[in-house]
Amino acid sequence: MNDDSADANLRERIPTAIYSTAKDASAVVAREISDVICSRNAEGNSTVLGLATGSTPTGVYQELARLHKEESLSFAKVRTFNLDEYYGLGPTHPESYAAFMERHLFSKVDIPSDAAVVPDGTVPREEVSAYCESYEKSILEAGGIDIQVLGIGRTGHIGFNEPGSGRDSRTRLVELDALTRADAAQDFLGEENVPPYAITMGVGTILDARKVFLLAWGTPKAAILAKAVEDSISEALPASFLQEHKDANVLVDEAAAAELSRHRHP
Ligand code: PGA
């Protein structure tokens, strides 16, 4: 790590740590998650994780799987809630986030299958709103999210909360931004195959988590990351709402940090 919030440029409104590589930063996040799980396990208590998909968190999941295998980190008492799912995709669809989570984490650790929850993208349209309410209720009944892992989209979304999403938004059906669909086009072999809608936790749901890690890697994320961290809070950039969170932490690699003021005007 080169720096931390103590002497970072004052324009940063969320504590931001810059790492040489995404791998280094991912190891730090995985270790923090593992420490919480271990201390909860020792007390006989469960840990509730809020999880993200996409390329950003895969290094964290890889490291958690390694800790499970090599250091006996047990997920037997962990419960997880994923941020979002494409509407219309079931868990057997390879691009569904349920399938993604199975591939990258759930199949590699000892989490009970009913404790690893991804929003159900196959709920009939007329039942979606009741389903979203029940998703919120399940999180509360589990005791609330202890640690939320987040990526950031080039629109500034967290989960699928695209620009225009309010501070108090909750789990709901949303329409994806054109840029988000363009960014997903490769995975779906063409933008026309990317589902237009998704179910996502809301900004308010995310802000209720007790601790949040927002991760960003690579040059394509540099501009939006700097805005989320340094500009005023706005619905036009949903990730900026994390500035209101008491324990939100941004971890970036050098490339994603490039547009921060401390780099542009050192
Ligand atoms: P990515 O997506 O991890 O694939 O870059 C992040 C996001 O859209 O939240």
Residues whose N, C-alpha, C, O or C-beta is under 5 A from the ligand:
A	BS01	PGA	T53 G54 S55 T56 G151 I152 G153 H157 G159
